[in-house]
Structure formats: structure tokens, C-alpha cells
Amino acid sequence: MLDFRVETFLTVCRTMNFTRAAEQLHITQPAVSQHIHALEEQYGTKLFRYQGKQLQLTQSGRLLFRTAAAMRHDALRLREAIRQADGRRRLRFGATLTIGEYVLPGPILRLLKEEPEIRLRVVTANTQELLGLLDQGELDFAIVEGYFDKQGYDSLTYCVQRYIPVCAPDYPFARPVQVLEDLLGERLLVREPGSGTRNVLERALEERNLSIHSFARLTELGSLNLIRSLVCAGAGISFFYQPVVRRELEEGWLREIPLADCALSHEFAFLWRKGSVFSEEYREIFRLLRGEEENPAKEG
């Protein structure tokens, strides 16, 4: 069980606001300040500092957060394990939208066949939301496509997927297309800010001193299915992981746009809090989901 002052510290880390932390903990703001001050006295260092009016973690604070978040998760997981008198395994994990809908159905079916009595809860959200749930101890692990701080998490490469531009078969381009910049005259259909799919595209564009706002027209949508349907109907172009549009490509509803200067791929990461005592179990689940035996995997 974590010290109540560490619980206060984790709540402040989550809210980055002493007043909101006090509200969530149902204590006074001076009590929150006292708890943080006591921890700083205990460790002999400052845990937070202000940059202007914005509260930030110090380097020592980040170290304590990484350690305390893993301890909190393990404490919750251990309590659940002790309560499970029937011995059935219980797993709570997260996946980003693309992974959850287009990569995991087969692996989850394999897991359910391997362990018919398993209690399973899968949460679909964007990468940052999943990392927050991991930090709070609400999830055991997550499979994400977005970027994360490798100092805070242990990770394995779940798979690598091609990331490709697509359009309708008879889509009329404004100009002949050979390189990425030739697409800038088109309407780009893209996910909302914060999505892993969008982040990959933004990074690729930044490497060329471009952004999604470099496109002549931009349409932001929160649904992969809606974007795919609109692209099939000729409303514009978009970028997808290949599994998302495999059927449409095979049946001719979409075609890949060949680009001489743009061969993109991206890793999907299987991750959990660094230092967790349940690390070996998560590696076992990783192998089950991948359909592997005891083969080594690339670790981050």
C-alpha cells in the first residue's frame, strides 16, 4: 500500500494543479502542499517548480513519478490477485483505435482460446489517454502507435506496419504526383489532434519542413471509418496503416499513391510501467498475443 503522501504526489502529477488535486482527493489545498513538502523533506530535493504560472516536475520529481506510478500499479494488481480466490487471470489493457480495431481481433481470439476463463477488459483510446491510465494503475499494459517517453516505460515492438497514402481509383489530382509535395494541392482528410495516426504523418511532414496545414484543404475527423468512406468516395486523400485499408485496396475501392520520396512505416509498441514486478507476466502475454513461443523480441 502506498504512503498517502505518495498518492497525493501522483494526483498532483496527473492534474499539475494543487487546487484540482485537492478537489480530487477531497482534502484541502494546504494539506496537499504539506504532503508534497513532507516528501521533499524526506528525499532532500524539490519535486515541483513553476515555469511562469505553470507547474512542472523537476528531474527528481520525474524520477519519483516513474517509480511511484509503477509501485501504485503493482499494489493495485497485487490486491486484485489476492482477491481472486478462483485463480482466474484478470487483465486490463489498452490499445489505440487502429490497433484495437484492425490488428488485435485475431490475437485476442487466440488469447481467449488459450485461456477460456480469463477476465479481460480492453480499453480503446489515443496514446496519451492510455499512458495516463497506465500511470494511474488502471491498465496493466497498452499497445500504442503514438510516441511515448521510453524512460518511463518498458516496451517491446509488437509489429511494424507500412503507412501509406491512398485515394479513390479515379481521383483527379491537381497535378502529376511523384513526390510527397505534389500532394499539397489536395484535400487531406486526417484524424483529430492527439491521435497516433496523425502524429506519424505530422512527424514525416516535419522532416520535410511541412505540416498538415501545408495542404490546400484540411478536413479533421474523429473516425477512421468515416475518413476511409470519404476517401473511397473521392472526397480527398489520406494516410492509413496498411491493415486498415487492406480490403479496400484488394477490392479496388482505393489505390495506393506511389511516392518516390516517401516510404513510411511505424512500430506499434507493447508497453508497461518501467520496473513493474509483473514484467515477466506481460512478456508472456506479449508472446501469447503474437502467437509466439519463447522467442526473444526487440525491447525498448
C-alpha positions in Angstrom: 0.0 0.0 0.0 1.4 3.4 -1.0 2.0 6.1 1.5 -0.9 8.6 1.4 1.6 11.4 0.6 2.8 9.5 -2.5 -0.9 9.2 -3.6 -1.1 13.0 -3.2 2.1 13.4 -5.3 0.7 11.2 -8.1 -2.6 13.2 -8.1 -0.7 16.4 -8.4 1.4 14.9 -11.2 -1.9 14.0 -13.0 -3.5 17.4 -12.6 -0.4 19.6 -12.4 -2.5 21.8 -10.2 -2.6 21.8 -6.4 -6.2 23.0 -6.2 -7.6 20.4 -8.6 -5.5 17.7 -6.8 -7.1 18.7 -3.5 -10.6 18.5 -5.1 -10.0 15.0 -6.4 -8.5 13.8 -3.1 -11.3 15.6 -1.0 -8.8 17.3 1.2 -7.7 21.0 1.5 -5.1 22.6 -0.7 -2.9 23.4 2.3 -3.0 19.6 3.1 -1.8 18.9 -0.4 1.1 21.4 0.0 2.0 19.8 3.3 2.1 16.3 1.8 4.4 17.5 -1.0 6.6 19.4 1.4 6.9 16.3 3.6 8.1 14.2 0.6 10.6 16.9 -0.4 11.9 16.9 3.1 12.1 13.1 3.1 14.1 12.9 -0.2 16.0 16.2 0.3 15.0 17.7 -3.0 12.4 19.8 -4.8 9.8 17.8 -6.7 8.0 20.6 -8.5 8.9 24.1 -9.8 6.9 26.8 -11.5 7.8 27.9 -15.0 5.9 31.2 -15.1 2.5 30.1 -13.8 2.8 26.5 -15.0 3.6 23.8 -12.5 6.3 21.4 -13.7 8.1 18.4 -12.3 11.8 18.7 -11.5 14.2 16.0 -12.7 13.9 14.4 -9.2 10.2 14.7 -9.4 10.1 12.8 -12.7 12.2 10.0 -11.2 9.9 9.7 -8.2 6.9 9.8 -10.5 8.2 6.9 -12.7 8.9 4.8 -9.6 5.7 5.6 -7.7 3.5 5.1 -10.7 4.9 1.5 -11.2 4.5 0.9 -7.4 0.9 2.1 -7.5 0.0 -0.2 -10.4 1.7 -3.2 -8.8 0.0 -2.6 -5.5 -3.4 -2.5 -7.2 -2.6 -5.5 -9.3 -1.4 -7.5 -6.2 -4.6 -6.6 -4.3 -6.7 -7.9 -7.2 -4.6 -11.1 -7.4 -5.0 -11.8 -3.7 -8.8 -11.4 -4.0 -9.1 -13.8 -6.9 -9.8 -16.9 -5.0 -10.9 -18.8 -8.1 -7.4 -18.4 -9.7 -8.6 -16.9 -12.9 -6.3 -14.4 -14.6 -7.5 -10.9 -14.9 -6.1 -8.5 -17.5 -6.9 -4.9 -18.2 -5.1 -3.4 -21.2 -5.4 -0.6 -23.7 -5.0 -0.2 -27.5 -5.1 2.8 -29.8 -8.0 2.8 -32.3 -6.2 1.4 -35.3 -4.6 -1.4 -33.3 -7.8 -2.3 -31.4 -10.0 -2.5 -34.5 -7.6 -3.8 -37.2 -4.7 -5.6 -35.5 -6.0 -7.2 -32.3 -9.2 -9.1 -33.1 -7.2 -12.2 -34.1 -4.7 -12.1 -31.2 -7.5 -11.6 -28.7 -9.3 -14.6 -30.1 -6.1 -16.6 -29.7 -5.8 -15.4 -26.1 -9.4 -16.3 -25.3 -8.9 -19.8 -26.8 -5.7 -20.3 -24.8 -7.3 -19.1 -21.5 -11.1 -19.5 -21.7 -11.6 -18.4 -18.1 -9.6 -15.2 -18.4 -11.3 -12.0 -17.3 -10.4 -9.5 -19.9 -11.1 -5.7 -20.3 -9.8 -3.8 -23.3 -9.9 0.0 -23.5 -9.6 1.8 -26.8 -8.3 5.4 -26.6 -5.5 7.6 -28.0 -1.9 7.1 -26.9 -1.8 9.9 -24.3 -5.0 8.8 -22.7 -3.7 5.2 -22.4 -0.4 6.4 -20.9 -2.4 8.3 -18.3 -4.4 5.2 -17.4 -1.2 3.2 -17.1 0.3 5.8 -14.8 -2.9 5.7 -12.6 -2.7 1.9 -12.4 -6.0 1.5 -14.3 -4.3 -0.6 -17.0 -1.7 -3.4 -16.9 -0.2 -2.6 -20.3 -1.0 -1.0 -23.6 -0.3 -1.4 -27.3 0.1 2.0 -28.9 1.1 3.6 -32.2 1.9 7.1 -30.8 5.1 8.3 -29.2 6.0 7.9 -25.5 8.8 8.6 -23.0 11.0 5.4 -23.1 12.4 6.4 -19.7 9.0 5.8 -18.1 8.0 2.5 -19.7 9.5 -0.9 -20.7 8.4 -1.8 -24.2 8.6 -4.5 -26.9 8.0 -4.0 -30.6 4.6 -5.6 -31.3 4.8 -5.2 -35.0 5.8 -2.8 -37.8 3.2 -1.6 -40.3 3.5 0.3 -43.6 1.9 3.8 -43.5 0.6 4.7 -47.0 -1.1 7.5 -48.9 -4.4 6.4 -50.6 -7.1 7.8 -52.8 -10.1 6.7 -54.9 -9.2 4.8 -58.1 -10.2 7.6 -60.4 -9.3 10.5 -58.1 -8.4 13.6 -60.2 -5.2 15.1 -58.9 -4.5 18.8 -59.3 -1.0 18.0 -60.7 1.0 14.9 -61.6 2.1 13.1 -58.4 5.7 11.8 -58.0 6.8 13.0 -54.5 5.0 14.0 -51.3 5.0 17.7 -52.0 2.9 17.0 -55.2 0.0 16.1 -52.8 -0.2 19.5 -51.2 -2.8 20.8 -53.6 -5.3 18.2 -52.5 -7.8 17.9 -49.6 -6.2 16.0 -46.8 -8.6 14.0 -44.5 -6.9 13.3 -41.2 -7.7 12.3 -37.6 -8.1 14.7 -34.7 -5.1 16.2 -32.9 -3.6 13.7 -30.4 -4.2 10.6 -32.4 -1.3 8.3 -33.1 -2.2 8.1 -36.8 -2.0 11.8 -37.2 1.3 12.1 -35.1 3.1 9.8 -37.5 2.1 11.9 -40.5 3.0 15.1 -38.7 6.5 13.8 -38.0 7.0 12.7 -41.6 5.9 16.2 -42.8 8.1 18.0 -40.2 11.2 16.2 -41.6 10.4 17.9 -44.9 9.7 21.3 -43.3 6.0 20.8 -43.9 2.9 20.4 -41.8 -0.7 19.2 -42.3 -1.6 22.9 -42.8 0.6 22.9 -45.9 -2.2 21.1 -47.7 -4.6 23.3 -49.7 -7.6 22.0 -47.8 -7.8 20.1 -44.5 -10.6 18.1 -43.0 -10.3 16.7 -39.5 -12.5 13.8 -38.5 -12.6 11.6 -35.4 -13.5 8.3 -37.1 -11.2 6.1 -39.3 -14.2 4.5 -40.9 -15.6 7.9 -41.9 -12.3 9.1 -43.3 -12.0 5.8 -45.3 -15.5 6.1 -46.6 -15.0 9.7 -47.8 -11.7 8.8 -49.4 -13.4 5.9 -51.2 -16.0 8.4 -52.4 -13.3 10.7 -53.9 -13.5 13.5 -51.2 -9.7 13.7 -50.9 -6.6 11.8 -49.9 -5.5 10.3 -46.6 -2.7 8.2 -45.0 -3.5 4.9 -43.4 -1.7 1.9 -41.9 -2.0 -0.8 -44.5 -4.2 -3.2 -42.4 -6.9 -0.5 -42.1 -7.3 -0.4 -45.9 -6.2 -3.9 -47.0 -9.7 -4.9 -48.1 -10.4 -1.7 -50.0 -7.0 -2.0 -51.8 -7.6 -5.7 -52.7 -11.2 -5.0 -54.0 -10.2 -1.8 -55.9 -12.1 0.7 -53.9 -8.9 2.5 -53.0 -5.4 2.6 -54.6 -2.1 3.4 -53.0 -0.5 6.6 -54.2 3.1 5.8 -55.2 5.6 8.3 -54.0 9.3 8.2 -54.9 10.5 10.0 -51.8 8.1 8.6 -49.1 8.3 5.0 -47.8 6.8 5.2 -44.3 6.5 2.6 -41.7 5.9 2.7 -38.0 6.3 0.5 -34.9 3.4 -0.5 -32.7 4.7 -0.7 -29.1 3.6 -3.1 -26.4 4.5 -1.2 -23.1 4.0 -1.2 -19.4 5.4 0.8 -16.5 9.1 0.5 -16.1 10.2 -1.5 -13.1 6.9 -3.4 -12.6 7.2 -6.7 -10.7 4.8 -8.1 -13.2 7.1 -7.6 -16.2 7.6 -11.3 -16.9 3.8 -11.9 -17.0 3.5 -9.0 -19.5 6.2 -10.6 -21.7 4.2 -13.8 -21.5 1.0 -12.1 -22.6 3.0 -10.4 -25.4 4.1 -13.8 -26.7 0.5 -15.1 -26.5 -0.9 -12.2 -28.4 1.8 -12.5 -31.0 1.3 -16.3 -31.3 5.0 -16.9 -30.4 6.9 -19.5 -28.4 9.7 -18.3 -26.1 11.3 -16.3 -28.8 13.2 -13.1 -27.9 11.7 -9.8 -29.1 13.1 -6.4 -29.6 12.9 -4.4 -26.4 12.8 -0.7 -26.0 
